[in-house]
Amino acid sequence: MDFATNIDFIDYIEVPPGVSIGTHQHGYNEEIYFIVEGSGTMSIEGKEYNVKSGDVIINKINGTHGLINHSSDDMKIFIFQVKQ
């Protein structure tokens, strides 16, 4: 399905305990992470932040970010990508 807006995709993922979404950089788009359940550590521009259920994290255009689940439970996350 194509969106009428600049939303590129909406993904739902589950990150198992000990698994990482490696640090990476996007091009000319933003990503918004909505943590539905669980907790972990998000790296944004080289700084680390503890994240948990209910948190919304915005990864800016050309930004560098990553995520690791340090907990013993799955992290459940919605990721929205908006192209500019």
mmCIF file of the N, C-alpha and C atoms, coordinates in Angstrom:
data_MODEL
# 
_entry.id   MODEL 
# 
loop_
_atom_site.group_PDB 
_atom_site.id 
_atom_site.type_symbol 
_atom_site.label_atom_id 
_atom_site.label_alt_id 
_atom_site.label_comp_id 
_atom_site.label_asym_id 
_atom_site.label_entity_id 
_atom_site.label_seq_id 
_atom_site.pdbx_PDB_ins_code 
_atom_site.Cartn_x 
_atom_site.Cartn_y 
_atom_site.Cartn_z 
_atom_site.occupancy 
_atom_site.B_iso_or_equiv 
_atom_site.pdbx_formal_charge 
_atom_site.auth_seq_id 
_atom_site.auth_comp_id 
_atom_site.auth_asym_id 
_atom_site.auth_atom_id 
_atom_site.pdbx_PDB_model_num 
ATOM 1   N N  . MET A 1 1  ? 0.842  -1.179  0.000  1.00 0.00 ? 1  MET A N  1 
ATOM 2   C CA . MET A 1 1  ? 0.000  0.000   0.000  1.00 0.00 ? 1  MET A CA 1 
ATOM 3   C C  . MET A 1 1  ? 0.884  1.238   0.000  1.00 0.00 ? 1  MET A C  1 
ATOM 4   N N  . ASP A 1 2  ? 0.573  2.185   -0.838 1.00 0.00 ? 2  ASP A N  1 
ATOM 5   C CA . ASP A 1 2  ? 1.290  3.453   -0.867 1.00 0.00 ? 2  ASP A CA 1 
ATOM 6   C C  . ASP A 1 2  ? 0.582  4.462   0.025  1.00 0.00 ? 2  ASP A C  1 
ATOM 7   N N  . PHE A 1 3  ? 1.372  5.278   0.716  1.00 0.00 ? 3  PHE A N  1 
ATOM 8   C CA . PHE A 1 3  ? 0.823  6.323   1.579  1.00 0.00 ? 3  PHE A CA 1 
ATOM 9   C C  . PHE A 1 3  ? 0.686  7.622   0.789  1.00 0.00 ? 3  PHE A C  1 
ATOM 10  N N  . ALA A 1 4  ? -0.317 8.418   1.115  1.00 0.00 ? 4  ALA A N  1 
ATOM 11  C CA . ALA A 1 4  ? -0.494 9.724   0.487  1.00 0.00 ? 4  ALA A CA 1 
ATOM 12  C C  . ALA A 1 4  ? 0.426  10.767  1.122  1.00 0.00 ? 4  ALA A C  1 
ATOM 13  N N  . THR A 1 5  ? 0.966  10.453  2.288  1.00 0.00 ? 5  THR A N  1 
ATOM 14  C CA . THR A 1 5  ? 1.871  11.366  2.999  1.00 0.00 ? 5  THR A CA 1 
ATOM 15  C C  . THR A 1 5  ? 3.314  10.943  2.743  1.00 0.00 ? 5  THR A C  1 
ATOM 16  N N  . ASN A 1 6  ? 4.238  11.538  3.477  1.00 0.00 ? 6  ASN A N  1 
ATOM 17  C CA . ASN A 1 6  ? 5.651  11.189  3.342  1.00 0.00 ? 6  ASN A CA 1 
ATOM 18  C C  . ASN A 1 6  ? 6.063  9.997   4.209  1.00 0.00 ? 6  ASN A C  1 
ATOM 19  N N  . ILE A 1 7  ? 5.078  9.290   4.782  1.00 0.00 ? 7  ILE A N  1 
ATOM 20  C CA . ILE A 1 7  ? 5.421  8.082   5.538  1.00 0.00 ? 7  ILE A CA 1 
ATOM 21  C C  . ILE A 1 7  ? 5.936  7.042   4.554  1.00 0.00 ? 7  ILE A C  1 
ATOM 22  N N  . ASP A 1 8  ? 7.128  6.551   4.819  1.00 0.00 ? 8  ASP A N  1 
ATOM 23  C CA . ASP A 1 8  ? 7.771  5.563   3.960  1.00 0.00 ? 8  ASP A CA 1 
ATOM 24  C C  . ASP A 1 8  ? 7.349  4.152   4.359  1.00 0.00 ? 8  ASP A C  1 
ATOM 25  N N  . PHE A 1 9  ? 7.349  3.893   5.685  1.00 0.00 ? 9  PHE A N  1 
ATOM 26  C CA . PHE A 1 9  ? 6.879  2.600   6.176  1.00 0.00 ? 9  PHE A CA 1 
ATOM 27  C C  . PHE A 1 9  ? 6.526  2.686   7.646  1.00 0.00 ? 9  PHE A C  1 
ATOM 28  N N  . ILE A 1 10 ? 5.747  1.711   8.094  1.00 0.00 ? 10 ILE A N  1 
ATOM 29  C CA . ILE A 1 10 ? 5.462  1.480   9.506  1.00 0.00 ? 10 ILE A CA 1 
ATOM 30  C C  . ILE A 1 10 ? 5.740  0.003   9.740  1.00 0.00 ? 10 ILE A C  1 
ATOM 31  N N  . ASP A 1 11 ? 6.669  -0.289  10.647 1.00 0.00 ? 11 ASP A N  1 
ATOM 32  C CA . ASP A 1 11 ? 7.026  -1.669  10.957 1.00 0.00 ? 11 ASP A CA 1 
ATOM 33  C C  . ASP A 1 11 ? 6.748  -1.959  12.421 1.00 0.00 ? 11 ASP A C  1 
ATOM 34  N N  . TYR A 1 12 ? 6.354  -3.181  12.690 1.00 0.00 ? 12 TYR A N  1 
ATOM 35  C CA . TYR A 1 12 ? 6.258  -3.684  14.054 1.00 0.00 ? 12 TYR A CA 1 
ATOM 36  C C  . TYR A 1 12 ? 7.322  -4.762  14.176 1.00 0.00 ? 12 TYR A C  1 
ATOM 37  N N  . ILE A 1 13 ? 8.202  -4.625  15.168 1.00 0.00 ? 13 ILE A N  1 
ATOM 38  C CA . ILE A 1 13 ? 9.241  -5.631  15.355 1.00 0.00 ? 13 ILE A CA 1 
ATOM 39  C C  . ILE A 1 13 ? 9.290  -6.062  16.816 1.00 0.00 ? 13 ILE A C  1 
ATOM 40  N N  . GLU A 1 14 ? 9.811  -7.257  17.025 1.00 0.00 ? 14 GLU A N  1 
ATOM 41  C CA . GLU A 1 14 ? 10.092 -7.754  18.364 1.00 0.00 ? 14 GLU A CA 1 
ATOM 42  C C  . GLU A 1 14 ? 11.580 -8.066  18.418 1.00 0.00 ? 14 GLU A C  1 
ATOM 43  N N  . VAL A 1 15 ? 12.256 -7.450  19.385 1.00 0.00 ? 15 VAL A N  1 
ATOM 44  C CA . VAL A 1 15 ? 13.696 -7.621  19.547 1.00 0.00 ? 15 VAL A CA 1 
ATOM 45  C C  . VAL A 1 15 ? 13.907 -8.538  20.759 1.00 0.00 ? 15 VAL A C  1 
ATOM 46  N N  . PRO A 1 16 ? 14.411 -9.753  20.524 1.00 0.00 ? 16 PRO A N  1 
ATOM 47  C CA . PRO A 1 16 ? 14.617 -10.696 21.632 1.00 0.00 ? 16 PRO A CA 1 
ATOM 48  C C  . PRO A 1 16 ? 15.698 -10.219 22.606 1.00 0.00 ? 16 PRO A C  1 
ATOM 49  N N  . PRO A 1 17 ? 15.716 -10.782 23.812 1.00 0.00 ? 17 PRO A N  1 
ATOM 50  C CA . PRO A 1 17 ? 16.747 -10.431 24.790 1.00 0.00 ? 17 PRO A CA 1 
ATOM 51  C C  . PRO A 1 17 ? 18.155 -10.626 24.217 1.00 0.00 ? 17 PRO A C  1 
ATOM 52  N N  . GLY A 1 18 ? 19.023 -9.665  24.476 1.00 0.00 ? 18 GLY A N  1 
ATOM 53  C CA . GLY A 1 18 ? 20.405 -9.746  24.042 1.00 0.00 ? 18 GLY A CA 1 
ATOM 54  C C  . GLY A 1 18 ? 20.653 -9.394  22.585 1.00 0.00 ? 18 GLY A C  1 
ATOM 55  N N  . VAL A 1 19 ? 19.599 -9.067  21.853 1.00 0.00 ? 19 VAL A N  1 
ATOM 56  C CA . VAL A 1 19 ? 19.728 -8.771  20.417 1.00 0.00 ? 19 VAL A CA 1 
ATOM 57  C C  . VAL A 1 19 ? 19.823 -7.264  20.208 1.00 0.00 ? 19 VAL A C  1 
ATOM 58  N N  . SER A 1 20 ? 20.563 -6.889  19.174 1.00 0.00 ? 20 SER A N  1 
ATOM 59  C CA . SER A 1 20 ? 20.818 -5.489  18.864 1.00 0.00 ? 20 SER A CA 1 
ATOM 60  C C  . SER A 1 20 ? 20.339 -5.144  17.461 1.00 0.00 ? 20 SER A C  1 
ATOM 61  N N  . ILE A 1 21 ? 19.846 -3.924  17.307 1.00 0.00 ? 21 ILE A N  1 
ATOM 62  C CA . ILE A 1 21 ? 19.708 -3.302  15.990 1.00 0.00 ? 21 ILE A CA 1 
ATOM 63  C C  . ILE A 1 21 ? 20.965 -2.448  15.904 1.00 0.00 ? 21 ILE A C  1 
ATOM 64  N N  . GLY A 1 22 ? 21.937 -2.912  15.177 1.00 0.00 ? 22 GLY A N  1 
ATOM 65  C CA . GLY A 1 22 ? 23.256 -2.278  15.157 1.00 0.00 ? 22 GLY A CA 1 
ATOM 66  C C  . GLY A 1 22 ? 23.220 -0.800  14.818 1.00 0.00 ? 22 GLY A C  1 
ATOM 67  N N  . THR A 1 23 ? 24.223 -0.097  15.289 1.00 0.00 ? 23 THR A N  1 
ATOM 68  C CA . THR A 1 23 ? 24.332 1.327   15.005 1.00 0.00 ? 23 THR A CA 1 
ATOM 69  C C  . THR A 1 23 ? 24.456 1.528   13.500 1.00 0.00 ? 23 THR A C  1 
ATOM 70  N N  . HIS A 1 24 ? 23.627 2.430   12.989 1.00 0.00 ? 24 HIS A N  1 
ATOM 71  C CA . HIS A 1 24 ? 23.606 2.703   11.553 1.00 0.00 ? 24 HIS A CA 1 
ATOM 72  C C  . HIS A 1 24 ? 23.137 4.128   11.310 1.00 0.00 ? 24 HIS A C  1 
ATOM 73  N N  . GLN A 1 25 ? 23.316 4.585   10.089 1.00 0.00 ? 25 GLN A N  1 
ATOM 74  C CA . GLN A 1 25 ? 22.923 5.943   9.711  1.00 0.00 ? 25 GLN A CA 1 
ATOM 75  C C  . GLN A 1 25 ? 21.957 5.879   8.543  1.00 0.00 ? 25 GLN A C  1 
ATOM 76  N N  . HIS A 1 26 ? 20.948 6.711   8.608  1.00 0.00 ? 26 HIS A N  1 
ATOM 77  C CA . HIS A 1 26 ? 19.984 6.813   7.524  1.00 0.00 ? 26 HIS A CA 1 
ATOM 78  C C  . HIS A 1 26 ? 20.319 8.032   6.669  1.00 0.00 ? 26 HIS A C  1 
ATOM 79  N N  . GLY A 1 27 ? 19.718 8.079   5.510  1.00 0.00 ? 27 GLY A N  1 
ATOM 80  C CA . GLY A 1 27 ? 19.884 9.226   4.631  1.00 0.00 ? 27 GLY A CA 1 
ATOM 81  C C  . GLY A 1 27 ? 18.896 10.310  4.986  1.00 0.00 ? 27 GLY A C  1 
ATOM 82  N N  . TYR A 1 28 ? 18.198 10.761  3.997  1.00 0.00 ? 28 TYR A N  1 
ATOM 83  C CA . TYR A 1 28 ? 17.321 11.910  4.160  1.00 0.00 ? 28 TYR A CA 1 
ATOM 84  C C  . TYR A 1 28 ? 15.920 11.477  4.593  1.00 0.00 ? 28 TYR A C  1 
ATOM 85  N N  . ASN A 1 29 ? 15.844 10.902  5.802  1.00 0.00 ? 29 ASN A N  1 
ATOM 86  C CA . ASN A 1 29 ? 14.560 10.525  6.384  1.00 0.00 ? 29 ASN A CA 1 
ATOM 87  C C  . ASN A 1 29 ? 14.671 10.522  7.902  1.00 0.00 ? 29 ASN A C  1 
ATOM 88  N N  . GLU A 1 30 ? 13.526 10.513  8.543  1.00 0.00 ? 30 GLU A N  1 
ATOM 89  C CA . GLU A 1 30 ? 13.464 10.413  9.993  1.00 0.00 ? 30 GLU A CA 1 
ATOM 90  C C  . GLU A 1 30 ? 12.854 9.064   10.351 1.00 0.00 ? 30 GLU A C  1 
ATOM 91  N N  . GLU A 1 31 ? 13.275 8.519   11.493 1.00 0.00 ? 31 GLU A N  1 
ATOM 92  C CA . GLU A 1 31 ? 12.645 7.322   12.025 1.00 0.00 ? 31 GLU A CA 1 
ATOM 93  C C  . GLU A 1 31 ? 12.132 7.633   13.419 1.00 0.00 ? 31 GLU A C  1 
ATOM 94  N N  . ILE A 1 32 ? 10.937 7.176   13.695 1.00 0.00 ? 32 ILE A N  1 
ATOM 95  C CA . ILE A 1 32 ? 10.341 7.343   15.016 1.00 0.00 ? 32 ILE A CA 1 
ATOM 96  C C  . ILE A 1 32 ? 10.137 5.960   15.597 1.00 0.00 ? 32 ILE A C  1 
ATOM 97  N N  . TYR A 1 33 ? 10.726 5.702   16.756 1.00 0.00 ? 33 TYR A N  1 
ATOM 98  C CA . TYR A 1 33 ? 10.558 4.430   17.459 1.00 0.00 ? 33 TYR A CA 1 
ATOM 99  C C  . TYR A 1 33 ? 9.548  4.647   18.574 1.00 0.00 ? 33 TYR A C  1 
ATOM 100 N N  . PHE A 1 34 ? 8.534  3.801   18.647 1.00 0.00 ? 34 PHE A N  1 
ATOM 101 C CA . PHE A 1 34 ? 7.585  3.797   19.760 1.00 0.00 ? 34 PHE A CA 1 
ATOM 102 C C  . PHE A 1 34 ? 7.759  2.469   20.478 1.00 0.00 ? 34 PHE A C  1 
ATOM 103 N N  . ILE A 1 35 ? 8.270  2.519   21.717 1.00 0.00 ? 35 ILE A N  1 
ATOM 104 C CA . ILE A 1 35 ? 8.492  1.310   22.499 1.00 0.00 ? 35 ILE A CA 1 
ATOM 105 C C  . ILE A 1 35 ? 7.157  0.897   23.121 1.00 0.00 ? 35 ILE A C  1 
ATOM 106 N N  . VAL A 1 36 ? 6.591  -0.187  22.620 1.00 0.00 ? 36 VAL A N  1 
ATOM 107 C CA . VAL A 1 36 ? 5.296  -0.679  23.099 1.00 0.00 ? 36 VAL A CA 1 
ATOM 108 C C  . VAL A 1 36 ? 5.471  -1.455  24.397 1.00 0.00 ? 36 VAL A C  1 
ATOM 109 N N  . GLU A 1 37 ? 6.520  -2.277  24.427 1.00 0.00 ? 37 GLU A N  1 
ATOM 110 C CA . GLU A 1 37 ? 6.747  -3.126  25.597 1.00 0.00 ? 37 GLU A CA 1 
ATOM 111 C C  . GLU A 1 37 ? 8.228  -3.436  25.704 1.00 0.00 ? 37 GLU A C  1 
ATOM 112 N N  . GLY A 1 38 ? 8.718  -3.500  26.934 1.00 0.00 ? 38 GLY A N  1 
ATOM 113 C CA . GLY A 1 38 ? 10.107 -3.866  27.165 1.00 0.00 ? 38 GLY A CA 1 
ATOM 114 C C  . GLY A 1 38 ? 10.991 -2.666  27.441 1.00 0.00 ? 38 GLY A C  1 
ATOM 115 N N  . SER A 1 39 ? 12.297 -2.937  27.491 1.00 0.00 ? 39 SER A N  1 
ATOM 116 C CA . SER A 1 39 ? 13.266 -1.873  27.773 1.00 0.00 ? 39 SER A CA 1 
ATOM 117 C C  . SER A 1 39 ? 14.604 -2.229  27.146 1.00 0.00 ? 39 SER A C  1 
ATOM 118 N N  . GLY A 1 40 ? 15.441 -1.213  26.999 1.00 0.00 ? 40 GLY A N  1 
ATOM 119 C CA . GLY A 1 40 ? 16.754 -1.426  26.404 1.00 0.00 ? 40 GLY A CA 1 
ATOM 120 C C  . GLY A 1 40 ? 17.555 -0.143  26.426 1.00 0.00 ? 40 GLY A C  1 
ATOM 121 N N  . THR A 1 41 ? 18.595 -0.120  25.603 1.00 0.00 ? 41 THR A N  1 
ATOM 122 C CA . THR A 1 41 ? 19.463 1.046   25.495 1.00 0.00 ? 41 THR A CA 1 
ATOM 123 C C  . THR A 1 41 ? 19.499 1.498   24.043 1.00 0.00 ? 41 THR A C  1 
ATOM 124 N N  . MET A 1 42 ? 19.179 2.773   23.841 1.00 0.00 ? 42 MET A N  1 
ATOM 125 C CA . MET A 1 42 ? 19.190 3.362   22.505 1.00 0.00 ? 42 MET A CA 1 
ATOM 126 C C  . MET A 1 42 ? 20.401 4.267   22.411 1.00 0.00 ? 42 MET A C  1 
ATOM 127 N N  . SER A 1 43 ? 21.134 4.115   21.326 1.00 0.00 ? 43 SER A N  1 
ATOM 128 C CA . SER A 1 43 ? 22.280 4.969   21.061 1.00 0.00 ? 43 SER A CA 1 
ATOM 129 C C  . SER A 1 43 ? 21.860 5.965   19.979 1.00 0.00 ? 43 SER A C  1 
ATOM 130 N N  . ILE A 1 44 ? 22.021 7.254   20.265 1.00 0.00 ? 44 ILE A N  1 
ATOM 131 C CA . ILE A 1 44 ? 21.673 8.309   19.312 1.00 0.00 ? 44 ILE A CA 1 
ATOM 132 C C  . ILE A 1 44 ? 22.845 9.281   19.257 1.00 0.00 ? 44 ILE A C  1 
ATOM 133 N N  . GLU A 1 45 ? 23.438 9.393   18.073 1.00 0.00 ? 45 GLU A N  1 
ATOM 134 C CA . GLU A 1 45 ? 24.583 10.297  17.874 1.00 0.00 ? 45 GLU A CA 1 
ATOM 135 C C  . GLU A 1 45 ? 25.680 10.043  18.900 1.00 0.00 ? 45 GLU A C  1 
ATOM 136 N N  . GLY A 1 46 ? 25.914 8.769   19.238 1.00 0.00 ? 46 GLY A N  1 
ATOM 137 C CA . GLY A 1 46 ? 26.990 8.404   20.151 1.00 0.00 ? 46 GLY A CA 1 
ATOM 138 C C  . GLY A 1 46 ? 26.659 8.489   21.627 1.00 0.00 ? 46 GLY A C  1 
ATOM 139 N N  . LYS A 1 47 ? 25.466 8.966   21.980 1.00 0.00 ? 47 LYS A N  1 
ATOM 140 C CA . LYS A 1 47 ? 25.053 9.028   23.381 1.00 0.00 ? 47 LYS A CA 1 
ATOM 141 C C  . LYS A 1 47 ? 24.074 7.891   23.639 1.00 0.00 ? 47 LYS A C  1 
ATOM 142 N N  . GLU A 1 48 ? 24.122 7.312   24.846 1.00 0.00 ? 48 GLU A N  1 
ATOM 143 C CA . GLU A 1 48 ? 23.238 6.202   25.187 1.00 0.00 ? 48 GLU A CA 1 
ATOM 144 C C  . GLU A 1 48 ? 22.134 6.655   26.121 1.00 0.00 ? 48 GLU A C  1 
ATOM 145 N N  . TYR A 1 49 ? 20.926 6.120   25.866 1.00 0.00 ? 49 TYR A N  1 
ATOM 146 C CA . TYR A 1 49 ? 19.744 6.448   26.643 1.00 0.00 ? 49 TYR A CA 1 
ATOM 147 C C  . TYR A 1 49 ? 19.011 5.162   26.999 1.00 0.00 ? 49 TYR A C  1 
ATOM 148 N N  . ASN A 1 50 ? 18.560 5.067   28.251 1.00 0.00 ? 50 ASN A N  1 
ATOM 149 C CA . ASN A 1 50 ? 17.692 3.954   28.629 1.00 0.00 ? 50 ASN A CA 1 
ATOM 150 C C  . ASN A 1 50 ? 16.301 4.243   28.082 1.00 0.00 ? 50 ASN A C  1 
ATOM 151 N N  . VAL A 1 51 ? 15.697 3.243   27.440 1.00 0.00 ? 51 VAL A N  1 
ATOM 152 C CA . VAL A 1 51 ? 14.345 3.397   26.889 1.00 0.00 ? 51 VAL A CA 1 
ATOM 153 C C  . VAL A 1 51 ? 13.465 2.294   27.441 1.00 0.00 ? 51 VAL A C  1 
ATOM 154 N N  . LYS A 1 52 ? 12.156 2.594   27.516 1.00 0.00 ? 52 LYS A N  1 
ATOM 155 C CA . LYS A 1 52 ? 11.208 1.645   28.096 1.00 0.00 ? 52 LYS A CA 1 
ATOM 156 C C  . LYS A 1 52 ? 9.835  1.842   27.471 1.00 0.00 ? 52 LYS A C  1 
ATOM 157 N N  . SER A 1 53 ? 8.907  0.971   27.843 1.00 0.00 ? 53 SER A N  1 
ATOM 158 C CA . SER A 1 53 ? 7.532  1.041   27.342 1.00 0.00 ? 53 SER A CA 1 
ATOM 159 C C  . SER A 1 53 ? 6.988  2.459   27.425 1.00 0.00 ? 53 SER A C  1 
ATOM 160 N N  . GLY A 1 54 ? 6.362  2.895   26.341 1.00 0.00 ? 54 GLY A N  1 
ATOM 161 C CA . GLY A 1 54 ? 5.759  4.220   26.295 1.00 0.00 ? 54 GLY A CA 1 
ATOM 162 C C  . GLY A 1 54 ? 6.667  5.306   25.740 1.00 0.00 ? 54 GLY A C  1 
ATOM 163 N N  . ASP A 1 55 ? 7.963  5.027   25.637 1.00 0.00 ? 55 ASP A N  1 
ATOM 164 C CA . ASP A 1 55 ? 8.892  6.030   25.108 1.00 0.00 ? 55 ASP A CA 1 
ATOM 165 C C  . ASP A 1 55 ? 8.758  6.163   23.595 1.00 0.00 ? 55 ASP A C  1 
ATOM 166 N N  . VAL A 1 56 ? 8.922  7.395   23.122 1.00 0.00 ? 56 VAL A N  1 
ATOM 167 C CA . VAL A 1 56 ? 8.963  7.699   21.693 1.00 0.00 ? 56 VAL A CA 1 
ATOM 168 C C  . VAL A 1 56 ? 10.313 8.355   21.423 1.00 0.00 ? 56 VAL A C  1 
ATOM 169 N N  . ILE A 1 57 ? 11.051 7.784   20.490 1.00 0.00 ? 57 ILE A N  1 
ATOM 170 C CA . ILE A 1 57 ? 12.384 8.277   20.173 1.00 0.00 ? 57 ILE A CA 1 
ATOM 171 C C  . ILE A 1 57 ? 12.414 8.727   18.718 1.00 0.00 ? 57 ILE A C  1 
ATOM 172 N N  . ILE A 1 58 ? 12.897 9.935   18.477 1.00 0.00 ? 58 ILE A N  1 
ATOM 173 C CA . ILE A 1 58 ? 12.979 10.455  17.115 1.00 0.00 ? 58 ILE A CA 1 
ATOM 174 C C  . ILE A 1 58 ? 14.440 10.421  16.678 1.00 0.00 ? 58 ILE A C  1 
ATOM 175 N N  . ASN A 1 59 ? 14.682 9.725   15.584 1.00 0.00 ? 59 ASN A N  1 
ATOM 176 C CA . ASN A 1 59 ? 16.004 9.658   14.980 1.00 0.00 ? 59 ASN A CA 1 
ATOM 177 C C  . ASN A 1 59 ? 16.003 10.624  13.795 1.00 0.00 ? 59 ASN A C  1 
ATOM 178 N N  . LYS A 1 60 ? 16.756 11.675  13.917 1.00 0.00 ? 60 LYS A N  1 
ATOM 179 C CA . LYS A 1 60 ? 16.716 12.788  12.961 1.00 0.00 ? 60 LYS A CA 1 
ATOM 180 C C  . LYS A 1 60 ? 17.305 12.433  11.591 1.00 0.00 ? 60 LYS A C  1 
ATOM 181 N N  . ILE A 1 61 ? 17.024 13.294  10.626 1.00 0.00 ? 61 ILE A N  1 
ATOM 182 C CA . ILE A 1 61 ? 17.554 13.160  9.267  1.00 0.00 ? 61 ILE A CA 1 
ATOM 183 C C  . ILE A 1 61 ? 19.080 13.034  9.335  1.00 0.00 ? 61 ILE A C  1 
ATOM 184 N N  . ASN A 1 62 ? 19.623 12.067  8.609  1.00 0.00 ? 62 ASN A N  1 
ATOM 185 C CA . ASN A 1 62 ? 21.055 11.766  8.571  1.00 0.00 ? 62 ASN A CA 1 
ATOM 186 C C  . ASN A 1 62 ? 21.628 11.361  9.922  1.00 0.00 ? 62 ASN A C  1 
ATOM 187 N N  . GLY A 1 63 ? 20.754 11.030  10.872 1.00 0.00 ? 63 GLY A N  1 
ATOM 188 C CA . GLY A 1 63 ? 21.198 10.668  12.213 1.00 0.00 ? 63 GLY A CA 1 
ATOM 189 C C  . GLY A 1 63 ? 21.744 9.258   12.303 1.00 0.00 ? 63 GLY A C  1 
ATOM 190 N N  . THR A 1 64 ? 22.564 9.029   13.327 1.00 0.00 ? 64 THR A N  1 
ATOM 191 C CA . THR A 1 64 ? 23.131 7.721   13.620 1.00 0.00 ? 64 THR A CA 1 
ATOM 192 C C  . THR A 1 64 ? 22.485 7.202   14.894 1.00 0.00 ? 64 THR A C  1 
ATOM 193 N N  . HIS A 1 65 ? 22.027 5.950   14.855 1.00 0.00 ? 65 HIS A N  1 
ATOM 194 C CA . HIS A 1 65 ? 21.357 5.377   16.015 1.00 0.00 ? 65 HIS A CA 1 
ATOM 195 C C  . HIS A 1 65 ? 21.429 3.855   16.002 1.00 0.00 ? 65 HIS A C  1 
ATOM 196 N N  . GLY A 1 66 ? 21.158 3.271   17.154 1.00 0.00 ? 66 GLY A N  1 
ATOM 197 C CA . GLY A 1 66 ? 21.118 1.826   17.314 1.00 0.00 ? 66 GLY A CA 1 
ATOM 198 C C  . GLY A 1 66 ? 20.347 1.495   18.577 1.00 0.00 ? 66 GLY A C  1 
ATOM 199 N N  . LEU A 1 67 ? 20.068 0.216   18.783 1.00 0.00 ? 67 LEU A N  1 
ATOM 200 C CA . LEU A 1 67 ? 19.270 -0.206  19.936 1.00 0.00 ? 67 LEU A CA 1 
ATOM 201 C C  . LEU A 1 67 ? 19.726 -1.594  20.362 1.00 0.00 ? 67 LEU A C  1 
ATOM 202 N N  . ILE A 1 68 ? 19.771 -1.825  21.671 1.00 0.00 ? 68 ILE A N  1 
ATOM 203 C CA . ILE A 1 68 ? 20.049 -3.166  22.185 1.00 0.00 ? 68 ILE A CA 1 
ATOM 204 C C  . ILE A 1 68 ? 19.086 -3.484  23.319 1.00 0.00 ? 68 ILE A C  1 
ATOM 205 N N  . ASN A 1 69 ? 18.616 -4.709  23.307 1.00 0.00 ? 69 ASN A N  1 
ATOM 206 C CA . ASN A 1 69 ? 17.732 -5.189  24.362 1.00 0.00 ? 69 ASN A CA 1 
ATOM 207 C C  . ASN A 1 69 ? 18.586 -5.892  25.407 1.00 0.00 ? 69 ASN A C  1 
ATOM 208 N N  . HIS A 1 70 ? 18.809 -5.226  26.538 1.00 0.00 ? 70 HIS A N  1 
ATOM 209 C CA . HIS A 1 70 ? 19.593 -5.803  27.628 1.00 0.00 ? 70 HIS A CA 1 
ATOM 210 C C  . HIS A 1 70 ? 18.726 -6.558  28.622 1.00 0.00 ? 70 HIS A C  1 
ATOM 211 N N  . SER A 1 71 ? 17.412 -6.554  28.419 1.00 0.00 ? 71 SER A N  1 
ATOM 212 C CA . SER A 1 71 ? 16.504 -7.166  29.386 1.00 0.00 ? 71 SER A CA 1 
ATOM 213 C C  . SER A 1 71 ? 16.341 -8.661  29.119 1.00 0.00 ? 71 SER A C  1 
ATOM 214 N N  . SER A 1 72 ? 15.520 -9.301  29.933 1.00 0.00 ? 72 SER A N  1 
ATOM 215 C CA . SER A 1 72 ? 15.252 -10.731 29.761 1.00 0.00 ? 72 SER A CA 1 
ATOM 216 C C  . SER A 1 72 ? 13.945 -10.978 29.014 1.00 0.00 ? 72 SER A C  1 
ATOM 217 N N  . ASP A 1 73 ? 13.302 -9.900  28.536 1.00 0.00 ? 73 ASP A N  1 
ATOM 218 C CA . ASP A 1 73 ? 12.036 -10.010 27.807 1.00 0.00 ? 73 ASP A CA 1 
ATOM 219 C C  . ASP A 1 73 ? 12.171 -9.391  26.422 1.00 0.00 ? 73 ASP A C  1 
ATOM 220 N N  . ASP A 1 74 ? 11.285 -9.796  25.509 1.00 0.00 ? 74 ASP A N  1 
ATOM 221 C CA . ASP A 1 74 ? 11.251 -9.190  24.182 1.00 0.00 ? 74 ASP A CA 1 
ATOM 222 C C  . ASP A 1 74 ? 10.903 -7.712  24.282 1.00 0.00 ? 74 ASP A C  1 
ATOM 223 N N  . MET A 1 75 ? 11.505 -6.904  23.401 1.00 0.00 ? 75 MET A N  1 
ATOM 224 C CA . MET A 1 75 ? 11.079 -5.516  23.223 1.00 0.00 ? 75 MET A CA 1 
ATOM 225 C C  . MET A 1 75 ? 10.141 -5.509  22.029 1.00 0.00 ? 75 MET A C  1 
ATOM 226 N N  . LYS A 1 76 ? 8.987  -4.861  22.183 1.00 0.00 ? 76 LYS A N  1 
ATOM 227 C CA . LYS A 1 76 ? 8.018  -4.741  21.096 1.00 0.00 ? 76 LYS A CA 1 
ATOM 228 C C  . LYS A 1 76 ? 7.988  -3.277  20.675 1.00 0.00 ? 76 LYS A C  1 
ATOM 229 N N  . ILE A 1 77 ? 8.216  -3.051  19.382 1.00 0.00 ? 77 ILE A N  1 
ATOM 230 C CA . ILE A 1 77 ? 8.454  -1.688  18.900 1.00 0.00 ? 77 ILE A CA 1 
ATOM 231 C C  . ILE A 1 77 ? 7.725  -1.443  17.586 1.00 0.00 ? 77 ILE A C  1 
ATOM 232 N N  . PHE A 1 78 ? 7.111  -0.266  17.465 1.00 0.00 ? 78 PHE A N  1 
ATOM 233 C CA . PHE A 1 78 ? 6.635  0.229   16.176 1.00 0.00 ? 78 PHE A CA 1 
ATOM 234 C C  . PHE A 1 78 ? 7.682  1.221   15.682 1.00 0.00 ? 78 PHE A C  1 
ATOM 235 N N  . ILE A 1 79 ? 8.053  1.111   14.404 1.00 0.00 ? 79 ILE A N  1 
ATOM 236 C CA . ILE A 1 79 ? 9.001  2.048   13.789 1.00 0.00 ? 79 ILE A CA 1 
ATOM 237 C C  . ILE A 1 79 ? 8.311  2.696   12.600 1.00 0.00 ? 79 ILE A C  1 
ATOM 238 N N  . PHE A 1 80 ? 8.280  4.022   12.616 1.00 0.00 ? 80 PHE A N  1 
ATOM 239 C CA . PHE A 1 80 ? 7.699  4.803   11.516 1.00 0.00 ? 80 PHE A CA 1 
ATOM 240 C C  . PHE A 1 80 ? 8.852  5.498   10.806 1.00 0.00 ? 80 PHE A C  1 
ATOM 241 N N  . GLN A 1 81 ? 8.913  5.403   9.497  1.00 0.00 ? 81 GLN A N  1 
ATOM 242 C CA . GLN A 1 81 ? 9.932  6.145   8.762  1.00 0.00 ? 81 GLN A CA 1 
ATOM 243 C C  . GLN A 1 81 ? 9.239  7.160   7.861  1.00 0.00 ? 81 GLN A C  1 
ATOM 244 N N  . VAL A 1 82 ? 9.713  8.399   7.947  1.00 0.00 ? 82 VAL A N  1 
ATOM 245 C CA . VAL A 1 82 ? 9.147  9.495   7.169  1.00 0.00 ? 82 VAL A CA 1 
ATOM 246 C C  . VAL A 1 82 ? 10.239 10.032  6.264  1.00 0.00 ? 82 VAL A C  1 
ATOM 247 N N  . LYS A 1 83 ? 9.991  10.002  4.954  1.00 0.00 ? 83 LYS A N  1 
ATOM 248 C CA . LYS A 1 83 ? 10.982 10.540  4.025  1.00 0.00 ? 83 LYS A CA 1 
ATOM 249 C C  . LYS A 1 83 ? 10.719 12.025  3.803  1.00 0.00 ? 83 LYS A C  1 
ATOM 250 N N  . GLN A 1 84 ? 11.762 12.751  3.542  1.00 0.00 ? 84 GLN A N  1 
ATOM 251 C CA . GLN A 1 84 ? 11.641 14.202  3.345  1.00 0.00 ? 84 GLN A CA 1 
ATOM 252 C C  . GLN A 1 84 ? 11.614 14.554  1.887  1.00 0.00 ? 84 GLN A C  1 
# 
